[in-house]
Amino acid sequence: MADEPDDASEPDLQEMLRRMMAGGGAPDTAALAKAMGLPGGAAGLEQLMAQLRQAMQNPDGRIDWSIATDQAIAAAGAGSLSATDQQATEVTQAFSVAGLWLDESTVFDTLPESPTAMTRTQWIRATMPFWVQLAEPVALRIADSLTSVFTEQIPPEIAGELAARVPDAGRMLQQVCGTIFAAQLGAVVGGLSAEVVSGGDVGVPLLPDGKAALLPQNLAAFGEGLDIDAQQIALYLAVRELAHARLFRHARWLRLGLTSTIADFSRDLGVDIDQVQRFAEGFDPTDTERLKEAFSSGELIPPKTASQEAALARLETTLALVEGWVDVVTADATARLPRSGAIAETVRRRRATGGPGEQAFATLVGLELRPRRLREAAAMWRRVTEALGTAGRDALWSHPDLLPTAADIDDPDALIARLTAPEPPKDDVDREIEEMLRGDDPPPPV
């Protein structure tokens, strides 16, 4: 009797594999889309199934990440509204004033492109390349592992029939898993588009180099319950966005440094094979709700390794330094705003806790993007500004070797003592090296 459920499930498994991989049909589109939480109605369901079929026919095995963009836009859906002429004008004016104020608080130059107002859909399209860069290693590892384990779980008689019908069934199943993961990423980014207020709101450089933007539709939600004039809020957030964009524009190495740290995290990424096997043993292939839960809960991602923890510590320190610097510069630039302190505190709380979309991304990919030491980093930058001035502070971003460390955040006094210590006297070797670098003629021999 105990074997009856397994026996009864074999026809379901066989039918699913035949229909999904042999081109004879597709799973229940309504059930699949409902389980994945995907929007779009009948048209959206048909689009997703078309993408699944196309993915299974992809000869190079790559994930079609356009699915993520499509699903994110569908998730934003009717909730994404175009900015009115008045909103666009207000954003333009806010950025104009913000640029002038920021010129007094940092030495970093203005951006080459004018900042803009963005809709949620425009934000999705502009930022999706960065989200894919973060998510792709996880998607590939999970798809590979699930495919391997599920293939081993198929009864021999069904495996033989499947191999005869579809010689490359394993790759097709891998493509299906990757497609579902991409669709889930799209749903997460679509949710984020309703939370963010600017391009740099999440801390990492989501927008291309030199670009800055505000989302007028989301500014109203940000200001709910604050009892602060909407123009003040827009101006404060415009200053923050410009400061963030100028920093990454000036410190070109910073973007590469962040992505390299994220790559270090992904390089050691694994999949909990034991958990995958346990998942596969009790998994009904027709239970799409369970498949969605496995992706969205992060249960297939194992605990972080020591090298991953080290990469995350570096990432957290860098993000804290970025956000702390932006906080200090924004505070100086918006000193004229009567309620700037209240707006700043709201921003800090949002960054400390993260919204539902950001939390969903952390679960899906296993990578958190929240600096835990934001206040400490801001306090350090304030001390550095008081000791070195604006130019001296900003000069620390000119090279990664000059950037303060986690230890400097812990002990700003030691950092300032090191930065303000007089240079030791130069010896003859130092002077000769300087002359060589300047191209001066060497002194005549004595």
N, C-alpha and C positions, 0 to 999 in steps of 0.2 A: 504493500500500500504506500510505503514511503517513497517509492520510485514513481508513483503515478504522475505527480506534477511534472517531473522532468520529462517523462515520456510524452505527456500531453503537450509540452512546450516545443518539442522538436518540429512538429508541423508548422508552428508559428515562426520558429527560427528559419526553417527552410523557406517558407513563403516570404519572409522579410528579405532574406538574402537574395532570393530570386528576383523579387520586385525591385529592390534597390540597386542591384548590381547587374542584372541581366537585361535591364531596360524594359521590363514588362510592366512597369508601374512605379509607384512610390508609396511610402508610408502614408498613413492618414494625415493629411496636411493640417487639418484643423487641430488634431490632437498634438502634433509636433509643435506647431506654432503656439498653441495654448500652453504647453509644457515649458517652452522656452521663454514665454512672456513676450512674444514678438507682436508688434502692432501691424496695422495695414489692412485688416479685413481680407476679403476674398482675393483682391488683387495682390495684396502683400504676400499672401500664402502662395499664390501661383508663382510670384517672382522668386520667393525663396526656393521653391521646388525646382524652378528652372535653373537657379544657381547651383543647387545640389547636383542636378543632372550634368550641368556643365563642368562642375568640379570633378565628378567621377570620370569625365572624359579627358581631363587635363593630363597630357602625357608627361610633363616634367615634374609632377608631384608637388608643385608649389601651391600654397594656399592663396586663393583669390580674395585679397583683402578688400576689394571693392564692395564685397558683401557687408563688411563692417560699416563702411560709409553709408551704404544704402539703408541698412537697418537702423543706424543712428539717426539718419534723416527721417526715417519713418517713425522712430520713437519720438523725435521732436514734433513731427507731424503738424497738426493744426495749432499746437502750442507755440510754434515759431512764428512770430509776427514781424513784419517789416517795420523799421523805424519810421515814424512820421517825420514830415519835414521839420516840425518844431523840435522833435527829439534829436534829429541829425544836426540841426543848427546848434542846439544846446551842447551836444558832445563836442562839436568843432570848437565852440567858444571855450568850453572847459579845457580842452587840450591846448588851446592858444595861450590862455592865462597860465596853465600849469607849466608850459614850457618856459615862460618868462620867470616864474617863481623858481623853477628848478635850476635855472642858470645861476642863481645866487647860492645854491646849496651844493653844487657839484661841479667839477671841472670837466665832466664828460660832455662831449659835443651833442648837438641835436641829431635827430634821426634823419636819414636821407629821404624817407617817405613820410608823407603827412599821416598822422594817426587817423583812424576812421571809426565809425559806428558799425557794428556787426550784428547781424541776426544770429540766432542760435544755429541755423543751418550753415551760414557762412563760417561760423566758428568751428563747426564740425569738420567742414571740408578743409579748413586751413590747418587744423591741429591733428587730423587723423594720421598723417605720416609719422608723427612723433609717437602717438599711442601704439601704432603698429610696431614701431621699433622696440618699444618696451614689451609688447605682448608676444611677438612672434616666437622667441625662443621657448616660451612656456607652451604655446600651442603646438609646436613641432614635437616637443618631448612627450607631451600627453598623447597626441595622436599616434606617435610611433609606438608608445607603450600599450595603449589600448588595442591597437591593431594586432600587435604581437600576441597579447594575452587572449584576446577574443578568437584569434585564428587557432590558437592551441586548444580552446574550449570547444570548438566545433566538432561534433561527432564525426568519425572517419567516413561514414557512408555519405553524409551530407558534404563533407569537404571534397570527396572525390567527385561527386556530381557537380559541385560548384566549380571545381577546377576545370572540369570538362566544358562547362557552359561559359565560365569567365576566367580565363587563365590568370588574369592580373587582379583577382578579387581583393587581395590584401591591400594593394595600392588604392583601390577604389574606396575601401572601407576607411583607410587613412584619410583620404580626401574628404569623406563625409564628416569624420571627426573634426578635421581642420575647419571645414565649412561651418559646422555648428559652433565651434569656438569663436570663429570670426563674427558670427551673428551675435553671439553673447557679448563680445567686446563692443559691437555696435550698439547694443542695448544699453551697456554701461555708459559709453560716451554720450549717447543720446540723453541719458539721465543727467550726466554732468553738464550738458549744455543748458540745462534749466537752473543750474546752481551758480555757475561762474559769472563774474561781473566784468572780467577783463581777460586779455590774452595771457598775462602772467599770474593769474589768480591762484594757480596750483603750485607756483614756485619754480617749476622747471620751464625752460624756454619752449613752450608749445608752438608759438608762432614762428615763422621764418625770421631770419636775422634782419633787424632793422624795422620790424613792424610792431605796431601797438594798436590796441583797439579796446573799446568799451562796448558792452551789450546793453543798450538802453532798456530793453524789455526786462532785464534782470535787476536793474538798478532800483526799481520800485520795490521789489521784494526785499532787497538788502536793507532798505530804509524803513521797513515796516516796524513800528513800535519804538523807533528812535526819537520821534518828535524833533527831527532836524530837517531843515530846509533841503529840498531835493538838489538844489544847485550847489549847496555846500558839499553834499555827498558826492555828486558827480565830479566836482573840482578836486576833492581829496583823492578819489580813486583814479582820476586822470593823472595826478602827480605820481601816485604809486606806480601806475602802469608805465609811464614814461621813464621813471627812475629805473625800473626793472629792465625795460628795453634798452635804455642807454648803457646800463652796466654790461649787458651781454654784447652789445655792439662794440663797446670799448675793449673789454677783456675777451678777445676772440678765442683765447685758449679755454675759457670757462665752459663754453658749450661742449667743446670736445672733451674736456675733463669730466663733465657730468656724464656724457654718453659713454665714455670709457669706463667709468666706475660702474655704470649700469651693465655694461658688457661684462665686466669682471663678475658681477653678481650672476648674470645669466650663464656665463661659461661653466660654472660649477652646478648649474641647475640640474636636478635629477627628478625622477618620478618614483614615488613609493610603490615599488613593484608588488610588495606583499599586499598593500592596500588595493592596488589595481586587481590583483588576483582574487582577493576577497570580494571585491566589487563584481568581478566577472562571474564568479561562481554562483552568486544569487541573482544575477541580472537577467531580467526578461527583456529581450531586444525590442519588444513592443512597448515597453514602459519608458516612454520618452521623458516623462516627468523625472524619473530617477536619473536619466542621463544628464538632463539639465541641472539637476541638483548637484551631481558629481562635479560638473564644471564650475558652477557658481559658488559652491561651498568651499572650494579649495582643498577638498579631502584627498585628492590624488597628489598634491604637492607635499613632499616630505618636510620634516623640520630642517631649518637652515643649517648648512655646514659652517665650520669655523671660518673658512675663506669668504663665504657669503656674508656672515656676520661682520667680518672686517670691511667688506665692500660697503655694506649698509651703513656702518659707522662712518666711513669716509663720506658717503653720500649725505648722511644726516648732518655732518659737520659743514659740508659745503653749502647745503641748503640753508642751514642756520646762519651762516655768514652772509649769504645773499639776502635772506629775508631781514636779518638784523640791520644790514647796511641800508636796505630800502626803507626800513622803519625810521632810522635816524635821519636820513636825507629827507624823507617825506615830512617828518615832524618839523624839521627846520624850514622847509619850503612852505608849509601850510600854517606857520605860526600866526598868520593873519586871520585864519578862520576861527570864529568864536567857539565852534564845537568840534574842533579837530581831534581833541583828546578822546571824546566819546566815540567818534568814528574809528579812530585808531584801535581802541579797545575792542570794538566789534570785529574789526579785521583780525586781530590777534586771536580772539576766541574762535572765529571761523577756521583759521589756519590750524589751531591747536586740536580741534575736534574733527574737522573734515566733515563734509556732507555725505549723504547716502551714496551718491555716485562715486565719490573718491574712495569710500570704504568698500564699495562693491568692486572697484578696480583692484584694490589691495588684496581682496580675497581671491579674485579671479587669477591674478598674476603672481601674487605673493610678494609684491613690492610696494612698500608704503612710501609716500612722498611728502610726509609731514615732518618738519624740523621740530624736534622735541626741546631744543635748547634755544628757542627764539629769543626769549627775554634776556638770557645771559649774553647771547651774541650781540643783541642791540646795546646792552649796557657796556660791553667791551668797545664797540664802535663809538659810543658816546665819549668814553674816556680817551680813545685815540684821537677823536676830533678835537677835544679840548686841549690835548697835548701837542698835536702836530698841525692842526688846522685842516681845512678842507682839502687843500692840494696834497698835503702829506698823507692824509688818510687815503685819498683816492689813488695815490701812487702805489699803494700796496697791492692793487689789482693789476699792476702792469706785468707781473710775472707770477706763475704759481709758486715759485720758491719764496716769494715775499709774503704770501697770504698767511694770515694768522692760522694757528692750528687749534685743535681741541684743547690742548694744554693752555694756549693763550686765552681762550675763552674762560678757562678756570681761573687764570691768574693774570688779569689785565695789567696789574702793577709791574710784573716781571716783563711783560711785553713792552710796555711804555719805557721802562728803564733800558731795555735793549735797543729800542728805536731811537732814544734820545741820548744814548751814550756817545761821548765824543769819539771820533775816529782815532785809532792809534796812529802814532807818527809813522810816516812811510820811510822804509829803508831804501838803500841804493837799488836793490832788485826791483822793488815796487816802482821806483821812478823810471828805471830803464824800460820796464814793461809798458808803462804809460807812454813813454816817448816812442816806443816801437808801434804801439797802437795808433798814435797820432801821426806817425810817419815822419817824425823828426829825425834829422841826421844824428847819428851817434856821436858822442863827444870824442875828440881826438885822443888817442892813447897818450898816457903820461910817460 
